[in-house]
């Protein structure tokens, strides 16, 4: 969970490719699966920390729904409150639409895919298969795979932040959080 913000790298990559797409929908959805971690950990007595939102079925249903609700109803208020951004300007980037729903689905699937490259437990096929899906773990060793994936995502994230800082500090957070 400490590396959750690294998943935002995918949001920035997609937004660089297609800037007209909702960056807030992508940012929120790339992080939503990790919202389940403390709850799952407590419910299972510490035996699991990833489950429903880290599965394809959970992502396609609950994860996408949560992502859309958070993007449309909560994201503008939160970022405007904490970073003093213009709430209405942020809200314009978060309209409810089919595109936002699709972006939330893509963002949440990207999270599951990235996790399946390097985590020791991947409930990708839950509830149909309760065992971990480990076929995609890089190097076959989740520890070295974690170092690789984390390093690559961190390098890209630093690049995106540096590139936006190069443009100046005026409206930096608006560019980073609303596009």
HELIX and SHEET records of a PDB file:
HELIX    1   1 UNK A    4  UNK A    7  5                                   4    
HELIX    2   2 UNK A    8  UNK A   17  1                                  10    
HELIX    3   3 UNK A   23  UNK A   32  1                                  10    
HELIX    4   4 UNK A   33  UNK A   36  5                                   4    
HELIX    5   5 UNK A   37  UNK A   43  1                                   7    
HELIX    6   6 UNK A   52  UNK A   54  5                                   3    
HELIX    7   7 UNK A   56  UNK A   58  1                                   3    
HELIX    8   8 UNK A   59  UNK A   63  3                                   5    
HELIX    9   9 UNK A   64  UNK A   69  1                                   6    
HELIX   10  10 UNK A   70  UNK A   75  3                                   6    
HELIX   11  11 UNK A   76  UNK A   83  1                                   8    
HELIX   12  12 UNK A   87  UNK A   92  1                                   6    
HELIX   13  13 UNK A   98  UNK A  116  1                                  19    
HELIX   14  14 UNK A  138  UNK A  140  5                                   3    
HELIX   15  15 UNK A  142  UNK A  166  1                                  25    
HELIX   16  16 UNK A  172  UNK A  178  1                                   7    
END                                                                             
